[in-house]
Amino acid sequence: MNLGPSDSFSIPVQLSDRLSLELGEPGSTLRASTVRSGSAVVIRAGGEVDAANEHTWRGLLAEASAVASRPGPLIVDVSGLDFMGCCAFAVLADQAERSRRRGVTLRLVSSDPGIARIVDACGFGHMLPVHPTTESALSAA
């Protein structure tokens, strides 16, 4: 299942005006698209996440998570990110815990083995499962 913006089975998620403005600013280093398919929500992120845009990253994850419904999942595809600061992983772990309390599982997507190593080294492996593709994250039990 391809959950790109042109997929007829997915619906773009309307983000808040504030978040849309932050992501659309000419100098923004973070790009993202968010779609919903059934109870699943998929974020595809690109660019960079660092201390300068951590608040935007946190807002993106919170708004997308609010749209995901039980049983979810909330899929965060970071394959398009060129850089993820430590804060990006901490925000992911925080959102994973918040989502879990609502019955929604956050699943990370990246084929970069370095991402899985960082998740494990930070002690987030139990709450941030890493999948190589969006399709595998969607089909995970």
Secondary structure as UniProt FT lines:
FT   TURN            5..6
FT   TURN            8..9
FT   STRAND          11..12
FT   HELIX           17..24
FT   TURN            26..27
FT   STRAND          30..37
FT   TURN            38..39
FT   STRAND          40..49
FT   HELIX           51..53
FT   HELIX           54..67
FT   TURN            70..71
FT   STRAND          74..84
FT   HELIX           86..101
FT   TURN            102..103
FT   STRAND          106..109
FT   HELIX           113..121
FT   TURN            122..123
FT   TURN            125..127
FT   STRAND          130..131
FT   HELIX           134..139
//
